[in-house]
């Protein structure tokens, strides 16, 4: 049985790249066809064996709590409609029973490391998953979180989910020093956030999924502010340089839901696979591209 049983989803960001849409609606609730982005992440965690989840939110994001809560009036209305609404009722009830979800609020926007402090008592002395709330990663057969948990159980080191990106993208993310172990597993021994061209160590970058040991909090305790924020990557850099970490070149399709292009890619690609509208949408696209 895995030691990793809890997860923390960081969903407190302001979503400034997606304004004005995020003025009232959290980016984590942007729909991908008919399901909000954050639900994909929660379902991934559940499919990976995680049943205890903390979501870190901020002011104005209580809609996230509402989505995963029971909705008595809606459910009763669907129930009263009888058999024709039963499938929808079953789905709505399923959402509120996905996992044991609790919430904490980040009162000041001081970075991802600062947000994680809110989960310290929740995770205790156990290793735990960290997900960024705007990174949706799809692998229906072998969830990415499960890929990382399996690596943690094997090596008993912190694990980062990584993929190769372009040289232009790496300068907006972070670059990693990695050495191949076997298959898609690598030793991770250093990282640089938003590197200059001459600092690029590889084109591998961390993308939205991690499994971290409880020691990360001790490192965050003395991690200095960086541009007015406490970066989780700064703490992971120290962890990688001291105890070492594992990088998993995960198998899955990632969508950045904090990015306009990423949102549209998610909409189109998932719509094509949707059981209700997939074929009709494909036919529409084939006709539409003829006009371009």
C-alpha positions in Angstrom: 0.0 0.0 0.0 1.3 3.4 -0.9 2.4 5.9 1.8 0.9 8.7 -0.3 -2.7 9.2 0.6 -3.3 13.0 0.6 -3.1 15.8 -2.0 -3.0 19.5 -2.0 -4.3 21.5 -4.9 -3.0 25.1 -5.2 -5.9 27.2 -6.6 -5.4 30.6 -4.9 -3.9 32.5 -7.9 -5.7 35.5 -9.3 -5.8 34.3 -12.9 -4.6 37.7 -14.3 -3.6 36.1 -17.7 -7.3 35.2 -18.3 -8.9 38.6 -17.3 -11.7 39.7 -17.7 -13.1 36.1 -17.6 -11.5 35.5 -14.1 -12.9 38.7 -12.6 -15.7 36.7 -11.0 -15.2 33.1 -12.1 -12.0 31.2 -11.0 -9.9 29.9 -13.9 -10.0 26.5 -12.2 -13.8 26.4 -12.9 -13.5 27.2 -16.6 -15.4 24.4 -18.4 -13.8 22.0 -20.7 -17.0 21.2 -22.7 -19.3 20.4 -19.7 -16.8 19.7 -16.9 -14.8 22.3 -15.0 -11.0 22.1 -15.2 -10.6 21.5 -11.4 -12.9 18.5 -11.5 -10.6 16.8 -14.0 -7.8 17.2 -11.4 -9.9 15.9 -8.5 -10.9 12.9 -10.6 -7.3 12.2 -11.5 -6.4 12.2 -7.8 -9.2 9.9 -6.9 -8.3 7.5 -9.8 -4.8 7.5 -8.4 -6.0 6.3 -5.0 -6.2 9.7 -3.2 -9.3 10.3 -1.2 -8.2 13.1 1.1 -7.7 16.5 -0.6 -7.1 20.0 0.5 -7.8 22.8 -2.0 -6.0 26.1 -1.2 -8.2 29.0 -2.4 -8.3 32.8 -1.9 -10.9 35.5 -1.6 -13.6 35.3 -4.3 -13.1 31.6 -5.0 -15.9 30.1 -2.9 -17.5 29.0 -6.1 -15.0 26.1 -6.0 -16.4 25.0 -2.7 -20.0 25.2 -4.1 -19.1 23.0 -7.1 -18.0 20.1 -4.9 -20.7 20.6 -2.3 -24.2 19.1 -2.2 -26.8 21.2 -4.0 -30.1 20.3 -2.3 -32.3 22.5 -4.5 -30.8 21.4 -7.8 -30.8 17.8 -6.9 -34.4 17.8 -5.7 -35.4 19.5 -9.0 -33.6 16.8 -11.0 -35.2 14.1 -8.8 -38.6 15.5 -9.3 -38.1 15.3 -13.1 -37.9 11.6 -12.9 -36.2 9.2 -15.2 -35.4 11.7 -18.0 -33.0 13.6 -15.6 -31.7 10.6 -13.7 -28.3 10.5 -15.5 -27.7 14.2 -14.8 -28.8 13.7 -11.2 -26.4 10.7 -10.8 -23.5 12.9 -12.1 -24.3 15.8 -9.8 -24.5 13.5 -6.8 -21.3 11.8 -7.8 -19.4 15.1 -7.8 -20.1 15.8 -4.2 -19.0 12.3 -3.2 -15.8 12.1 -5.2 -13.5 12.6 -2.2 -13.1 14.0 1.3 -12.3 17.6 0.3 -11.4 20.4 2.8 -10.4 24.0 2.1 -7.9 26.6 3.3 -7.6 30.2 2.3 -4.4 32.0 1.4 -5.1 35.5 2.7 -2.1 37.2 1.1 -0.8 36.4 -2.4 2.8 35.6 -1.4 3.5 32.7 -3.8 3.0 29.0 -4.0 5.4 28.2 -1.2 3.4 30.5 1.1 0.1 28.9 0.0 1.5 25.4 0.9 2.0 26.4 4.5 -1.8 26.2 4.9 -1.7 22.5 4.4 1.0 21.7 7.0 -1.3 20.3 9.6 -3.4 18.5 7.0 -0.5 16.6 5.5 1.4 16.1 8.8 4.5 13.9 8.6 3.3 12.0 5.5 4.4 12.5 1.9 1.7 14.2 -0.2 0.8 15.1 -3.8 0.8 18.8 -4.9 -1.2 19.8 -8.0 -1.4 23.2 -9.6 -5.1 24.0 -10.1 -4.7 25.3 -13.7 -2.8 22.3 -15.0 -5.2 19.6 -16.5 -3.3 16.5 -17.5 -5.1 13.7 -19.2 -4.2 10.0 -19.2 -7.3 7.9 -18.8 -5.3 4.6 -18.5 -2.5 5.5 -16.1 -3.2 8.8 -14.3 -0.2 11.1 -14.1 -0.5 11.4 -10.3 -0.4 7.6 -10.1 2.7 7.6 -12.2 4.4 9.9 -9.7 3.1 8.0 -6.6 4.6 4.8 -8.1 7.9 6.5 -8.5 7.8 7.8 -4.9 7.1 4.4 -3.6 10.0 3.0 -5.6 12.7 5.5 -4.8 11.3 7.2 -1.6 12.4 10.6 -2.8 10.4 13.7 -3.8 9.1 13.4 -7.3 8.4 16.0 -10.0 6.3 15.5 -13.1 8.2 16.8 -16.0 8.1 17.1 -19.8 10.4 18.6 -22.4 9.4 22.1 -23.7 10.8 24.5 -26.2 13.8 26.8 -25.5 11.4 29.7 -25.5 9.1 28.1 -23.0 11.9 27.0 -20.7 12.8 30.6 -20.0 9.2 31.1 -18.7 9.2 27.9 -16.6 12.3 26.3 -15.0 15.1 24.2 -16.2 16.2 21.0 -14.6 19.5 19.1 -14.2 18.6 15.5 -14.8 20.4 12.2 -15.3 18.6 9.2 -16.8 18.0 6.2 -14.5 15.6 3.9 -16.4 12.6 4.2 -18.7 11.1 7.7 -18.1 12.7 8.2 -14.6 15.6 10.6 -14.0 17.7 11.7 -11.0 16.8 15.4 -10.4 19.6 17.3 -8.7 19.2 21.0 -9.5 16.8 23.5 -11.0 16.7 27.2 -12.0 13.5 29.2 -12.2 13.1 31.2 -15.4 16.6 30.7 -16.6 18.7 32.9 -18.8 19.7 31.2 -22.1 23.2 30.4 -20.8 21.7 28.9 -17.6 19.5 26.2 -19.4 20.6 22.8 -18.0 18.0 20.8 -20.0 14.7 21.4 -21.8 12.9 19.4 -19.1 10.6 21.5 -16.9 8.2 20.8 -14.0 4.6 20.9 -15.1 1.9 20.9 -12.4 2.4 17.7 -10.5 4.7 16.7 -7.6 5.0 14.3 -4.7 6.8 15.9 -1.8 8.1 14.6 1.6 7.0 16.4 4.8 10.6 17.8 5.0 9.6 20.4 2.4 8.0 22.5 5.1 11.3 22.7 7.1 12.9 24.0 3.9 10.1 26.5 3.3 10.6 27.8 6.8 13.9 29.4 5.7 13.2 29.9 2.0 13.6 33.7 1.4 11.2 35.8 -0.5 11.8 36.0 -4.3 10.2 39.0 -6.0 8.0 39.4 -3.0 6.9 35.7 -3.0 7.9 32.4 -1.5 8.4 30.1 -4.5 7.8 26.4 -4.0 10.4 25.8 -6.7 13.1 27.5 -4.5 12.3 24.9 -1.7 12.4 22.0 -4.2 15.7 23.3 -5.6 17.2 22.8 -2.1 15.5 19.4 -1.7 16.9 18.3 -5.0 20.4 19.5 -4.1 20.4 17.8 -0.7 18.3 14.7 -0.6 17.8 14.5 -4.3 14.5 14.2 -6.2 13.2 12.0 -9.0 11.9 13.4 -12.3 9.2 11.5 -14.1 8.8 12.3 -17.8 5.1 11.7 -17.5 2.8 10.2 -20.1 -0.2 12.4 -20.6 -1.6 15.4 -22.5 -1.3 18.7 -20.5 -3.5 21.7 -20.9 -2.5 25.0 -19.3 -5.9 26.5 -18.2 -4.3 29.7 -17.1 -3.4 30.4 -20.8 -5.8 31.5 -23.5 -4.4 29.1 -26.1 -4.3 26.2 -23.6 -8.0 26.8 -22.8 -9.0 26.6 -26.4 -6.8 23.6 -27.1 -8.5 21.8 -24.2 -12.0 22.8 -25.5 -11.4 21.5 -29.0 -9.5 18.3 -28.2 -11.8 17.2 -25.5 -14.9 18.1 -27.5 -13.7 15.8 -30.2 -13.6 12.9 -27.7 -16.9 13.8 -26.0 -19.4 10.9 -26.1 -22.4 13.1 -26.8 -21.0 15.8 -29.3 -17.7 14.3 -30.5 -18.9 13.1 -33.9 -21.0 16.2 -34.6 -18.2 18.5 -33.5 -15.7 16.7 -35.7 -18.0 17.2 -38.7 -18.4 20.8 -37.9 -14.6 21.3 -37.7 -14.0 19.6 -41.0 -16.4 22.1 -42.7 -15.2 25.1 -40.8 -11.5 24.6 -41.6 -12.4 24.8 -45.3 -13.3 28.5 -44.7 -9.9 29.4 -43.3 
